[in-house]
Amino acid sequence: MKCKNLITYPLNHLSTCSKGLTLIELMITVVAIAILAGALSTLFFKWIQFWYLSSAKAEIQREGRTCVSEVEKNLRQASASSIVVDRYPAYNQGTNPPYSRISFTKNGQVYVYYQDGQNFYEVVTGTRTLAKSVRSVQFTYPQTSDDSIIAMSISFEKKTYASQTKALQMSVAKVRIMN
């Protein structure tokens, strides 16, 4: 394709004579793509962080509901005189918080719930892990005059994206012993 006469068509020079991109046009395109890619990658990483945090929160909320309902269901039917609240393990006072273990008898069967590190266990006929992201468990008597009410507090903590943030959840319940 030949260029038209530049004297008669001076304004159409680029469109009639151009066969490719100039260096300036190429640089502007590369800069625009780089800015767009940078913005999209930032949004993508924020979305990944949000997803990790949301999934961690959902997991510890599920663990919290499971732990509280399991302990509450069995503790409600326990024999009030058989309840013992102490620390696990009793010989190592620095490992777990005080009042982190409860044991009781229900229908002749011994139940034990305790925290060991970040795990929360149930022992009935065998040991079963109820949660794996426990920060603290406490069983207490909220009223000293009434030993048929036990307060249970379980805090959960889970690390999320690049261990920079943590999802936290606290479950609290008061259980009235019926027997």
Solvent accessible surface area in square Angstrom, and as a share of the most:
residue,aa,sasa,rsa
1,M,187,0.83
2,K,182,0.77
3,C,73,0.44
4,K,106,0.45
5,N,85,0.43
6,L,89,0.44
7,I,150,0.76
8,T,86,0.50
9,Y,101,0.38
10,P,86,0.54
11,L,172,0.86
12,N,75,0.38
13,H,79,0.35
14,L,131,0.65
15,S,89,0.57
16,T,25,0.15
17,C,27,0.16
18,S,66,0.43
19,K,181,0.77
20,G,54,0.52
21,L,126,0.63
22,T,74,0.43
23,L,126,0.63
24,I,112,0.57
25,E,78,0.35
26,L,87,0.43
27,M,106,0.47
28,I,112,0.57
29,T,65,0.38
30,V,89,0.51
31,V,86,0.49
32,A,57,0.44
33,I,108,0.55
34,A,62,0.48
35,I,119,0.61
36,L,109,0.54
37,A,55,0.43
38,G,36,0.35
39,A,52,0.41
40,L,102,0.51
41,S,48,0.31
42,T,77,0.45
43,L,116,0.58
44,F,112,0.47
45,F,107,0.45
46,K,124,0.52
47,W,141,0.50
48,I,34,0.17
49,Q,57,0.26
50,F,134,0.56
51,W,130,0.46
52,Y,93,0.35
53,L,53,0.26
54,S,44,0.29
55,S,48,0.31
56,A,4,0.03
57,K,89,0.38
58,A,51,0.39
59,E,53,0.24
60,I,1,0.01
61,Q,76,0.34
62,R,132,0.48
63,E,24,0.11
64,G,2,0.02
65,R,157,0.57
66,T,57,0.33
67,C,0,0.00
68,V,22,0.13
69,S,61,0.39
70,E,33,0.15
71,V,0,0.00
72,E,41,0.18
73,K,106,0.45
74,N,7,0.04
75,L,0,0.00
76,R,90,0.33
77,Q,84,0.37
78,A,0,0.00
79,S,41,0.27
80,A,31,0.24
81,S,112,0.72
82,S,33,0.21
83,I,17,0.09
84,V,81,0.46
85,V,33,0.19
86,D,45,0.23
87,R,50,0.18
88,Y,56,0.21
89,P,16,0.10
90,A,59,0.45
91,Y,187,0.71
92,N,67,0.35
93,Q,106,0.47
94,G,74,0.71
95,T,64,0.37
96,N,7,0.04
97,P,32,0.20
98,P,56,0.35
99,Y,109,0.42
100,S,0,0.00
101,R,56,0.21
102,I,0,0.00
103,S,26,0.17
104,F,3,0.01
105,T,41,0.24
106,K,25,0.10
107,N,135,0.69
108,G,71,0.69
109,Q,66,0.29
110,V,85,0.49
111,Y,26,0.10
112,V,27,0.16
113,Y,0,0.00
114,Y,25,0.09
115,Q,5,0.02
116,D,55,0.28
117,G,40,0.38
118,Q,104,0.46
119,N,46,0.24
120,F,0,0.00
121,Y,38,0.14
122,E,11,0.05
123,V,42,0.24
124,V,42,0.24
125,T,130,0.76
126,G,45,0.43
127,T,86,0.50
128,R,114,0.42
129,T,57,0.33
130,L,16,0.08
131,A,2,0.02
132,K,139,0.59
133,S,10,0.07
134,V,0,0.00
135,R,135,0.49
136,S,32,0.21
137,V,0,0.00
138,Q,68,0.30
139,F,0,0.00
140,T,51,0.30
141,Y,85,0.32
142,P,57,0.36
143,Q,92,0.41
144,T,141,0.82
145,S,112,0.72
146,D,38,0.20
147,D,93,0.48
148,S,25,0.16
149,I,21,0.11
150,I,0,0.00
151,A,16,0.13
152,M,0,0.00
153,S,27,0.18
154,I,0,0.00
155,S,24,0.16
156,F,1,0.00
157,E,24,0.11
158,K,61,0.26
159,K,126,0.53
160,T,16,0.09
161,Y,60,0.23
162,A,70,0.54
163,S,72,0.46
164,Q,134,0.60
165,T,72,0.42
166,K,102,0.43
167,A,1,0.01
168,L,106,0.53
169,Q,56,0.25
170,M,117,0.52
171,S,16,0.11
172,V,96,0.55
173,A,16,0.12
174,K,136,0.58
175,V,1,0.00
176,R,121,0.44
177,I,8,0.04
178,M,126,0.56
179,N,109,0.56
